[in-house]
Amino acid sequence: MTPFLSLLLIWTSISRIPDTTALWREEEALRSMELILEDLLEEAPEEYAETLAERQAYRERPINLNNTDADRLRQLHILDEWQIQALLHYRESYGKIVRLEELTENVKGFSGQTLALLRPFVCLGESGERPASGGKNFGKHRMLARYGRTLALSKAYTEHKYAGSPDQYLLRYTFERQDRFRLGLAAKKGAGEAFGKQGFDSYAGYLAFKQGLLKNLVAGTYRIDWGFGLNVHTSGNFFGELSPDMLTANGQGIRPYASGAEYGYLQGVAAEIKLPRLWQAGFFYSNLKHDATLSAVPLNTAEENAFFDHVRTYPETGYHRTASEIAGKNAARQQICGLNLEKAFASFHIGLILSAYQTGGIYTPDLRLSNFEQTVFSSLPPSRGANFSLYYRWLVKQLHFYGEAALSHSAAPSFLQGLQWKPSELFALSARYSYHAAGYYAAYAAVPNPRPPDRTHPGTEKHEFSWQGKISLPAGFRLDVSGKETIESRNQGFALRTSRIGATLSLNRRPFSCYLRFRNEHTKSRNGCSLRLNLAYRMPFGLLGESRLETRDFGKGMLLLQDLGYALASGFFQCRLRMALFQTQGYDHRIYAYEHDLLYAASSPALYGKGIRFCLLLKGNLPKGFTLELKYAHTLMDGVQSMASGDNLIQGFLKPEIKAQLQYKF
């Protein structure tokens, strides 16, 4: 027995018997999203971190079920449209809900499992804010400081290719008062970035207010999800992939933003207003400096050395480490404005969105040395455009229709149509098709063109069809199946076809749950299939366990994983320990494994080659509102002299990482 487990058992024997209910519920909620989170973390880890921050806000400022509306319930992404309508109908018919158990006893579609997932985020009191113990509640302050770094230096650091140190810093402050007034500020320095004249590499902040008919007013940085992603939409939103009876995108509205991600948000002012007769209006204006990769294009003039700047790409990584990344920081000004108008009927919603954008303008034009002469680059030529879209939702008995049709100023179309069918609580099926013309571009939306089409980049035409289904089987089993196929034609050239199909068989019987998942995918970054068996269970002495066996491409990749979790009944202390053994035939057969991290942080390392992944996460609630979290992880590779490649090359076979986070609430 390891010294760590011996110490843990001794501590348990002299303390109160732990109550793992809260920890189990937290694990259960995360496990329901884990498969989608792994895919998202592979592409955009900061998107997941912000999602966790939003869910934690609902945990600490729960929604009052006795005075909330359908839009607010949709934001939780726990209840489907049928459950939301049933809850509102029950409240209108019988008055206030006295006990949460009324939902499972009297409201159609609510099971014990649904109530368990819902319970941490809702309340029945007059206020949706949980007051601090003792005395009046004048608001909640939260201050957070995070530090992290990889201890082994990569080639980019040893050869001084990066401007700064490998240390990562994040500072964040938020204030909330009864869900009416909110203030948030965040400052971040990423690994390899340097402290400059402005201090941290990036800043974000907001002031938000709501009262009465004013549903939301935000000044500063914010995100918006209107419609279904074709016109005004946060590109990283993934909630719609969780279940076949959940909506995608719609319902999130305007949300204040102050986190570590340096992309995917707007900056300016935005508001949503409730109008008479169930009308709702929203508007926004954003003026934001955007990262851009520029290239010089010769002007068609008689002047020999005349150029104009052309935007090649708009990076959404937030990295400012190398000379080229720093040169592209805030290189282009992006202005976007929009208007939304929505009308709600009993079971039908319809809305329209108008948006316009202008991108262009270099703040400090560069000088280029050409033929020993200095030629002044002209300012970035502005690119302007507008978009119009109509969207709807229609719930009729067991069917739910939704969709959006959009048109750009150049008459390029884009549309999406979805259908959900839920004949009973045991079965649900959904299908969705979307099309984007090559010339369609929206500056802040989930569309394939990252920049306006022009003569050097005619654009990408994209067709996408996806479907999902879930079936509740006897003995508590559930089967989820899904598939997606995408066809993209870039620059009027060869069509790229990608596909993914998967099935998950799960069983949830407390204190035990498990799932068996199969997936076959042919995408831009992954090719092959995987099979995973995952078991989660409660153990003696207040321990939670999770075991996993996963194989990729018929034995070309193997992963054996063991997690242990522990929490004191008082909530004073929590810890998680992971040990993973892996062996794959190279990076193409890598395996991603979602990993618990600090609050508001994200981790899903790519495991490949042959080695061991170890991780220890500790959390302690200290006196006077302080919370301290520590994480140590390392990846040990067998039979290698170096790890990774290119600028990420690390000499040796060990890659240790540390993170620390201190949070103060008062």
Summary of the structure (lengths in Angstrom):
residues: 666
radius of gyration: 25.7
end to end distance: 41.0
largest distance: 86.8
contacts: 2125
relative contact order: 0.11
helix: 17%
strand: 49%
